[in-house]
């Protein structure tokens, strides 16, 4: 499998580089949890594995109810230099259950997800402290099935930044522009949006983040604007291990609710 081969190659690269370096590491800065993207990058010669253990999304309309359950949402990040990292993302399993409210009929689909490749170049504050800024081009390959795969390649650019305002409180912003896959799985269209978040420590090991996200999608089947609110928390079990959980609520145009939990480990 292409995804598995790429993950093994990236992990081997990270392990080899890690063995060659023993200097003190920066504070662990995983992508999980939350809606936004951090501007920090992995230390050169090190990598992390971030795993979404379980993710449930509920989307209700007057005509139907859709439940989406995903497991094994994998993200591997490898530090290539002190300010540049490579990323690979893939979902091992997704199950979609849709019930028609008028007839009561139920449709079920299961399958794997698409493969996403990305590079994150930090331009200021690679450890994520003070003022931090990065650019992150990415591309998604249509390796997934009909259940949770887009059926067409897509590509985009993320621009995350963050700023410490004191006492561990941080403001984060993420801008995004994307050539997104059409819903009919044939072609691409423009989508763009942004996320603003406020993070604060609740203790030495526990932190929480509140976020608001907006996205404008120009799909040919119908343009839409989505607003989403999210609350998440991460607990550092040690310097290299984080456990997380979060919830997202649709404000306008988005799925009604999403609940998730996961784990991140640095090597």
C-alpha positions as CSV (number, residue, x, y, z in Angstrom):
1,X,0.0,0.0,0.0
2,X,1.4,3.4,-1.0
3,X,0.4,5.1,2.3
4,X,2.1,2.4,4.4
5,X,5.3,2.5,2.3
6,X,5.5,6.3,2.6
7,X,4.9,6.2,6.4
8,X,7.6,3.5,6.9
9,X,10.1,5.5,4.8
10,X,9.4,8.7,6.7
11,X,9.6,6.9,10.1
12,X,12.9,5.3,9.1
13,X,14.3,8.7,8.2
14,X,13.2,10.2,11.5
15,X,14.7,7.3,13.5
16,X,18.0,7.5,11.7
17,X,18.2,11.3,12.2
18,X,17.1,11.0,15.9
19,X,20.0,8.6,16.6
20,X,22.4,11.1,15.3
21,X,21.2,14.0,17.5
22,X,21.0,14.2,21.2
23,X,20.7,17.9,22.0
24,X,17.9,19.3,24.2
25,X,14.6,19.4,22.4
26,X,12.2,22.3,22.2
27,X,8.8,22.0,24.0
28,X,6.6,19.4,22.3
29,X,4.1,21.3,20.0
30,X,1.7,18.8,18.4
31,X,-0.9,19.7,15.8
32,X,-3.6,18.1,17.8
33,X,-6.1,19.0,19.1
34,X,-8.3,21.8,17.7
35,X,-9.4,23.4,14.4
36,X,-6.4,25.6,13.7
37,X,-2.9,24.8,12.7
38,X,0.1,25.7,14.8
39,X,3.1,27.6,13.3
40,X,5.7,25.6,15.2
41,X,7.8,22.9,13.6
42,X,9.5,19.7,14.8
43,X,13.1,19.7,15.9
44,X,15.5,18.7,13.1
45,X,16.0,15.0,13.1
46,X,13.0,14.1,15.2
47,X,9.4,13.2,14.3
48,X,6.1,12.7,16.0
49,X,3.1,10.4,15.4
50,X,-0.4,11.9,16.1
51,X,-3.3,9.6,16.1
52,X,-7.0,10.3,16.2
53,X,-8.3,7.3,18.2
54,X,-12.0,8.0,17.6
55,X,-14.0,10.8,15.9
56,X,-17.8,11.0,15.6
57,X,-19.6,13.6,13.5
58,X,-23.4,14.1,13.4
59,X,-25.1,16.0,10.6
60,X,-28.8,16.4,10.6
61,X,-31.0,18.0,7.9
62,X,-34.8,18.0,7.5
63,X,-34.5,15.0,5.2
64,X,-31.8,12.9,6.7
65,X,-29.4,12.1,9.5
66,X,-25.8,11.3,8.8
67,X,-23.4,9.8,11.4
68,X,-19.7,9.6,10.5
69,X,-17.3,7.6,12.6
70,X,-13.5,7.6,11.9
71,X,-10.7,5.8,13.6
72,X,-7.0,5.8,13.0
73,X,-6.6,9.4,11.8
74,X,-2.8,9.4,11.4
75,X,-0.5,12.4,11.1
76,X,3.3,11.9,10.9
77,X,5.5,15.0,11.2
78,X,9.3,14.9,10.5
79,X,11.7,17.7,11.3
80,X,13.9,18.2,8.2
81,X,15.7,21.3,9.5
82,X,15.2,23.5,12.6
83,X,12.4,25.4,10.7
84,X,11.1,23.0,8.1
85,X,9.1,19.8,8.5
86,X,7.4,17.3,6.2
87,X,3.9,15.8,7.0
88,X,1.9,12.8,6.0
89,X,-1.8,12.4,6.9
90,X,-4.1,9.4,6.4
91,X,-7.3,7.9,7.9
92,X,-7.3,4.2,8.3
93,X,-11.1,3.7,8.6
94,X,-14.2,5.7,8.1
95,X,-17.9,4.6,8.4
96,X,-20.8,6.7,7.1
97,X,-24.4,5.9,8.1
98,X,-27.2,7.9,6.5
99,X,-30.8,7.5,7.4
100,X,-33.6,8.9,5.2
101,X,-36.1,10.5,7.5
102,X,-39.1,10.1,5.1
103,X,-38.6,6.4,4.2
104,X,-36.5,5.2,7.2
105,X,-34.1,3.6,4.8
106,X,-30.4,3.4,5.9
107,X,-27.4,3.6,3.7
108,X,-24.0,2.4,5.0
109,X,-20.5,2.9,3.6
110,X,-17.0,2.2,4.9
111,X,-13.5,2.7,3.6
112,X,-10.1,4.3,4.0
113,X,-9.3,8.0,3.7
114,X,-7.2,10.0,1.2
115,X,-3.5,10.7,1.6
116,X,-2.3,14.2,2.4
117,X,1.3,15.4,2.0
118,X,2.5,18.8,3.3
119,X,5.5,20.9,4.1
120,X,5.6,23.5,6.9
121,X,8.2,26.2,6.7
122,X,8.4,28.3,9.8
123,X,9.3,32.0,9.2
124,X,9.5,33.2,12.8
125,X,9.5,31.3,16.2
126,X,9.9,27.7,15.2
127,X,9.3,26.6,18.8
128,X,5.9,28.3,18.8
129,X,6.7,30.8,21.5
130,X,6.4,34.6,21.3
131,X,5.5,35.5,17.7
132,X,5.4,32.5,15.4
133,X,4.6,32.4,11.7
134,X,4.7,29.7,9.0
135,X,3.5,28.8,5.5
136,X,2.3,25.3,4.7
137,X,1.5,24.1,1.2
138,X,-0.3,20.7,1.0
139,X,-1.8,18.3,-1.5
140,X,-4.4,15.5,-1.0
141,X,-4.3,12.4,-3.2
142,X,-7.5,10.5,-4.0
143,X,-6.4,7.2,-2.4
144,X,-9.5,6.7,-0.3
145,X,-12.8,5.0,-1.1
146,X,-16.3,6.4,-1.7
147,X,-17.1,6.6,2.0
148,X,-14.7,9.3,3.2
149,X,-12.5,9.9,0.1
150,X,-13.0,13.0,-2.0
151,X,-12.5,11.1,-5.3
152,X,-10.3,13.9,-6.7
153,X,-7.0,15.5,-5.9
154,X,-6.9,18.9,-4.1
155,X,-4.3,21.3,-3.0
156,X,-4.0,24.4,-0.9
157,X,-2.0,26.7,1.4
158,X,-2.3,27.3,5.2
159,X,-0.7,30.3,6.9
160,X,-0.7,29.8,10.6
161,X,0.5,32.4,13.1
162,X,0.4,32.8,16.9
163,X,1.3,35.4,19.5
164,X,1.8,35.1,23.3
165,X,0.0,37.8,25.1
166,X,1.3,36.9,28.6
167,X,0.9,34.3,31.4
168,X,0.8,31.4,28.9
169,X,-2.2,32.8,27.0
170,X,-1.8,32.7,23.2
171,X,-3.8,34.0,20.3
172,X,-3.7,31.8,17.1
173,X,-4.8,32.5,13.5
174,X,-4.9,30.2,10.6
175,X,-5.7,31.4,7.0
176,X,-6.5,28.9,4.2
177,X,-7.0,28.9,0.5
178,X,-7.7,25.7,-1.4
179,X,-8.5,24.2,-4.7
180,X,-11.0,21.8,-3.2
181,X,-12.5,18.7,-4.7
182,X,-16.0,19.1,-6.1
183,X,-18.7,17.2,-4.3
184,X,-19.5,15.3,-7.5
185,X,-15.9,13.9,-7.4
186,X,-15.0,15.5,-10.7
187,X,-12.9,18.7,-10.7
188,X,-12.0,21.4,-8.2
189,X,-13.3,24.7,-7.0
190,X,-12.1,27.6,-4.8
191,X,-12.6,27.4,-1.1
192,X,-11.1,29.7,1.6
193,X,-11.5,30.6,5.2
194,X,-9.9,31.3,8.5
195,X,-9.7,30.2,12.1
196,X,-9.1,32.3,15.2
197,X,-8.4,30.7,18.6
198,X,-7.5,31.6,22.2
199,X,-5.4,29.1,24.2
200,X,-4.7,29.2,27.9
201,X,-3.0,26.8,30.5
202,X,-5.3,25.3,33.1
203,X,-2.3,23.8,34.9
204,X,1.3,22.9,34.3
205,X,0.3,19.9,32.1
206,X,-3.2,20.8,30.9
207,X,-4.2,23.4,28.3
208,X,-7.5,24.4,26.7
209,X,-8.3,26.2,23.4
210,X,-11.5,27.9,22.2
211,X,-11.8,28.5,18.4
212,X,-14.1,30.0,15.8
213,X,-13.8,28.9,12.2
214,X,-15.4,30.3,9.0
215,X,-15.1,28.8,5.5
216,X,-16.5,29.9,2.1
217,X,-16.9,27.0,-0.3
218,X,-17.6,27.6,-4.0
219,X,-18.7,24.1,-5.0
220,X,-20.5,24.1,-8.3
221,X,-23.4,22.2,-6.8
222,X,-24.1,25.2,-4.5
223,X,-22.0,27.8,-2.8
224,X,-22.0,27.8,1.0
225,X,-20.6,29.5,4.1
226,X,-19.9,27.5,7.2
227,X,-19.3,28.7,10.8
228,X,-18.0,26.4,13.5
229,X,-17.0,26.7,17.2
230,X,-14.6,24.4,18.9
231,X,-13.4,23.6,22.4
232,X,-10.4,21.3,23.0
233,X,-8.0,20.3,25.7
234,X,-4.6,18.6,25.7
235,X,-2.9,17.0,28.7
236,X,0.9,16.4,28.6
237,X,1.5,13.1,30.3
238,X,5.3,13.7,29.9
239,X,7.6,15.9,27.8
240,X,6.9,13.7,24.7
241,X,3.3,12.4,25.1
242,X,0.0,14.3,24.9
243,X,-3.6,13.0,25.3
244,X,-6.4,15.2,23.9
245,X,-10.1,15.5,23.5
246,X,-12.4,18.1,21.8
247,X,-15.8,19.0,20.6
248,X,-16.9,21.2,17.6
249,X,-20.4,22.7,17.2
250,X,-21.9,23.8,13.9
251,X,-23.1,27.4,14.1
252,X,-24.2,27.9,10.5
253,X,-24.0,25.5,7.5
254,X,-21.6,23.0,9.2
255,X,-22.3,19.6,10.7
256,X,-24.2,19.8,14.0
257,X,-21.6,18.3,16.3
258,X,-18.2,16.5,16.3
259,X,-16.6,14.8,19.2
260,X,-13.0,13.3,19.1
261,X,-10.1,12.1,21.2
262,X,-6.5,11.3,20.3
263,X,-2.9,10.9,21.3
264,X,0.4,12.4,20.1
265,X,3.9,11.0,20.7
266,X,7.3,12.6,19.9
267,X,10.3,10.4,19.0
